Amino acid sequence: MTATLHSEGDQQTLRFERVYRQPAADVWQTVTDPELMAAWFPARVDCPELVAGAPMTFTFEGDDGPPSTGTVDEVVEPSVFAFTWDGDRIRIELTEEGEEKTQLALTASFEGRDWAVRNAAGWHICLDLLKSTLADEPPKSSVGKRQSQLLKEYETLFRDS
């Protein structure tokens, strides 16, 4: 499933909706536990505690620069996890749809239309990796190959929006 893009001035918001075939508790654990996030999130996350106001750091493997920073904005277990990351706002909402099915909505808000295609492709890949992680399966394609495809798709999709 692709993202939708809403623009209001220079503020951009991407929204993804996915359904995973796991209970909400399992999805919640995977989207909030830094050790489990390592399998699907684009950076290593360090967060001392999962409470509003807690500091977060994000480190990319092989990056010699300092980690980027953020803050936990909202935690409503097991349904809402929101945080800032270098000024971007990420919000993950979970809705249980039966015992073995969970809907996830991810919104990413940021400034600058130039980032929309890259961010959409990146979050799309992350949510694909989350699906594989939850199902305990290997990813279906290499990240590099998938990213090239998605960059083209989102460039086309967002061109006219």
C-alpha positions in Angstrom: 0.0 0.0 0.0 1.3 3.4 -0.8 1.3 6.6 1.3 -0.9 9.6 1.0 0.7 13.0 1.1 -1.0 16.1 2.5 0.6 19.5 2.0 -0.2 22.6 4.0 2.3 25.3 3.1 5.7 23.9 3.6 4.4 21.3 6.1 4.1 17.8 4.6 2.4 14.8 6.2 2.7 11.3 4.9 0.2 8.7 6.1 0.5 5.0 5.7 -2.1 2.4 6.8 -1.2 -1.3 7.1 -2.9 -4.3 8.6 -0.7 -6.9 10.3 -1.8 -10.4 11.2 -0.5 -10.3 14.7 -2.2 -9.2 18.0 -1.8 -5.5 18.9 0.4 -6.4 21.9 2.9 -8.0 19.6 2.9 -5.1 17.2 3.1 -2.6 20.1 6.2 -4.4 21.5 7.9 -4.4 18.1 7.3 -0.7 17.4 8.3 0.5 20.8 11.1 -1.8 22.1 14.5 -0.4 20.8 15.9 -3.9 20.5 13.0 -5.1 18.4 13.0 -1.8 16.4 16.5 -2.6 15.2 15.0 -5.1 12.7 12.7 -2.6 10.9 13.5 1.0 11.9 16.0 2.9 9.8 18.3 3.8 12.8 19.3 2.4 16.1 17.1 3.9 18.7 18.2 4.6 22.3 15.4 5.7 24.7 15.9 5.4 28.5 12.2 5.0 29.1 9.0 5.0 27.2 7.3 8.0 28.7 6.4 11.4 27.3 9.3 13.8 27.5 12.0 11.1 27.5 15.0 11.9 25.2 15.7 9.7 22.2 18.8 9.3 20.1 18.9 7.8 16.6 22.2 6.4 15.2 22.7 5.2 11.7 25.1 2.3 11.2 28.4 3.4 9.7 27.6 7.1 10.1 30.6 8.9 11.7 28.5 12.0 12.6 26.8 12.5 16.0 23.5 10.7 16.5 20.3 12.7 15.8 18.0 13.4 18.6 14.3 13.5 19.5 11.8 13.3 22.3 9.0 10.9 23.1 5.8 13.0 22.7 3.0 10.6 23.6 2.6 7.1 24.8 -0.8 5.4 25.2 -0.1 1.7 25.6 -1.0 -0.2 23.4 -2.3 2.2 20.9 -0.2 5.4 20.4 3.5 6.0 20.2 4.5 9.5 19.0 7.9 11.1 18.9 10.0 13.8 17.3 13.1 13.0 15.3 15.3 15.9 14.2 12.2 18.1 14.0 10.1 15.5 12.2 7.0 14.2 14.0 6.3 10.5 13.8 3.1 9.0 15.1 2.2 5.4 15.2 -1.4 4.4 16.0 -2.5 0.8 16.5 -6.1 -0.5 16.4 -6.9 -4.1 17.3 -9.1 -5.7 14.7 -9.8 -9.1 16.4 -7.4 -11.3 18.3 -4.9 -11.8 15.5 -5.1 -8.6 13.4 -3.9 -5.1 14.0 -4.2 -2.0 11.9 -1.3 0.4 12.0 -1.4 4.0 10.9 1.9 5.8 10.6 2.1 9.5 10.0 5.3 11.4 9.4 5.2 15.2 9.4 8.1 17.3 8.2 9.0 20.5 6.4 9.9 20.7 2.8 8.2 19.1 -0.2 11.6 18.0 -1.5 11.8 15.3 1.2 8.4 13.7 0.4 9.5 11.1 -2.1 12.6 10.0 -0.1 10.6 9.9 3.2 7.7 8.0 1.6 10.1 5.4 0.1 12.0 5.0 3.3 8.9 4.6 5.6 7.3 2.2 3.0 10.4 0.0 3.3 10.4 0.2 7.1 6.8 -0.9 7.2 7.5 -3.8 4.8 10.4 -4.8 7.1 8.1 -4.5 10.1 5.7 -7.0 8.4 8.6 -9.4 7.8 9.8 -9.0 11.4 6.3 -9.6 12.9 5.9 -12.7 10.7 9.4 -13.9 11.6 10.3 -14.1 7.9 13.2 -12.7 5.8 12.5 -9.6 3.8 11.0 -10.3 0.4 13.5 -8.1 -1.5 16.8 -6.2 -0.9 16.4 -2.8 0.5 18.4 -1.2 -2.2 16.4 -2.7 -5.1 13.1 -1.9 -3.4 14.2 1.7 -2.6 14.9 2.3 -6.3 11.5 1.1 -7.3 9.7 3.0 -4.6 11.5 6.3 -5.3 10.2 6.1 -8.9 6.7 5.2 -7.8 6.4 8.0 -5.3 7.9 10.5 -7.6 5.2 9.7 -10.1 2.5 9.5 -7.4 3.4 12.9 -5.8 4.1 14.7 -9.1 0.5 15.7 -9.6 -0.6 16.1 -5.9 
